[in-house]
Amino acid sequence: MFKKIASDALGLSDIGRIISKEDFDKTQSDDFVLTEDGEKIHFLIKSKSDEYCFTNRALIHLDGEKASSSKRNIYRYDYYQNHIKDVSIETAGTIDLDLEIKFTMGSRVFSIDIAKDEGEAIADLYKSLVAISQIQEENRLHNEFSKDSIGTASALIQDNRFHDNDISKEFEEVANFTYNWFEQKHRENTQKDFKEIFEKYIHN
């Protein structure tokens, strides 16, 4: 414990700081944002070895193996492919100098240490991630409902179909209808851009 306190006081630990909007372009993450496609940084945490860049479309993680190394592994987690869940904050204790925000994206679990005095800003990020996770869960349920509904409809007409002489034509019509149905429902229930969520909750 005393060793941890000493390293924090000396600035040797890997506690993240929140980067202001004016300094986004000074970070490495900025180089990997798809600005040409309308992607924009809304929240960025930087430590000695890592950067956690939250855009309207994805989390870009620059993962440093260790603080003394300049090597970085760059990972991208698009929200529509990696749903967010289990968002929580571990507040700082009396003698702690940091707090933690924890969440899961897809199969990846994140636990990010942030300086204690950044608590108010981290609450904004927490609310943004919770709101996104709620939208993603609603969309997931709607996708499940669409699959169930077409399955039910198929079962109802299965024994009452009229077959003409061209079975291949009937098969093609059913296949095309089913494909178009799922494509439409996928578009309706898949959100890729969460700009409005970050603009609602992030105040930087």
N, C-alpha and C positions, 0 to 999 in steps of 0.2 A: 504493500500500500504506500509506504513512505517513498519507495523508489518511483512509483507512478506519479506521486505528487511532485517529486523533484523534477522528473522529466517534463511534466506539464509546465512547471514554472520556468524551466530553461528553454521551453519551446521545442523540445526534442520529440514530443509525441505526435501522433498522426491525427490530430483533431482538426476537423474541417471548419472552414470559414465560408460564410455566404458572400459571393461576389456581387458587387453592385452592377446594375444594368449598364452603367457607363463603361465598365471594365470587361464586359463579356468578350469583346473583340481582342482582348489581351490574353485570353486563355487558349489552350490547345484545342479544346472542344469545339471552339468556334469554326475551326477549319473543316470539321466533319459534319456540320449542319447542312441540310439540303435546302439552302437558301433559294436556289434556283426554282424549287418547287413550292415555295411559300412557307418553308419551315422556319421557325423563329425560337430563340432561347427565351424561356420565361423564368427559370430559376437555376442557379448554378452553385454547387458546393465544391470547394477546392481544399484539399489537404496537401501535405508534403508529397504524397505518392499517388493520389487519386483525384479525379474530377468526376462529379456526378452532374450531368447537364440535362435538365428537364426541358424539352421543347414541347410544342403543341402536338407533336406526332410520336415522340419516342423519348426514352432515356438513353443518352449516350454516356457510356462509362469508360473513362480512361483509367485503366487499372495498372498502377505501378507495382512492380514486384517488391520493391523496397525503396525507402526514401532516398538512399544514396545512389540509386540507379536512375539513369535518364530514359531507360526503356519503358515503353508503355504498350499494353495490349488494349485495343480499341474494340468495344462491344456496343452493339446497337440493339435495343429492345423496343420494337414498335408496339404501341399500346394495343392495336387491333389483333396482334399475334400473341401478345404476352399480357394476359389479364392481371390486374392488380388485386390483391387481397391481403388480409391480415395486417392492415396498417395500424401502427401503434407508435407511441412515443414513451421512452423511459426518461423521466425527468431527472435532473441532477439532484444529488443529495447535498447535505450541508458542506461537505469538504470536497465534493467532486467539482471539477472544472469543465465537465462536458455533459451533454445529454445525448440520447440516441433516438433516431427515427428508424423504425423497422418496417419492412413490407416485403411481400413476395410478388415477383413479376414472372408469370409463367411458372417455370420450375426453379427459378433463381431466387434465393433469399438474400435480401440486403439488410445490413445493419450499419448505419452511418453515424459516426461520432461527430458531434458538432459542439462548438464552443458554447458554454453555458449562457452567455449574454445574447445569443442568437435565438433565444426561445420564442420570441414573438413572431419572428419571420418563419421559423420552422412550423409554427402553428398554421401559417398560411399554406405551406406546402402540404402539411397533414390534411387540411380540409380539401385541398385540390385533389389529392390522391384518393381520399375517401369518396369524393363526388364522382370521380372517374370510375372507381370500382363499382359504385352503385349503378351507373349507366351501363357498364359492361355486363353486369349481372342481369339487368332488365333485358338487354339485347340478347343475351344467351337464352333466357327463358322464352323470348319471342321466337327465336330460331327453333327451339325445341317444339313449341306449339305449332309452328308451320309444318314441321316434319310429321308430327302426330296427326294434324288435320288432313294432310294429303294421304297418309296411311289409312285413316278412317274412311275417307272418300273412296279410296281404291277398293277397300274391303266391301263397301256398300254396293258398288257396281260390278264387282267381280263375277257374281253369278247371274247378272242380268244384262250382260253385254250382247249386242247384236253383231255377229261377224258376217261381213260381206265376203265376196269371193277373193278379195285382196287382203289377206291377213297382214302382209308386210306394210301396207298403207296404214292400217289401224295401229300397228305397233309403232310406226314412225310418228304418227300423230300423238299417241300417248307419251312416247319418249320425249318429243319436243315440248309438249305441254309441261311435263314434269321438270325438265331441265330449266325451262323459262320460269317456272314457279319458284324453284329453289334459287335461281340466280336473282330474281326480283327480291325475294325475302332476305337473301344474303346482303344485298345492297341496302335494303331498308334497315337491317338490324346490325350492321357493321359500321361503327364510327371510327374513323382514322384520325380525325383532327379534333383536338379538345381545346382549341384556342379560347373559346368563350368561358370555359371552366377556369383556366389559369388567369384570364383577365378579371374574372369575378372575384377570385380569392387572393391572388398575389398582389401585394401592394409594395412595389419597390421602385 
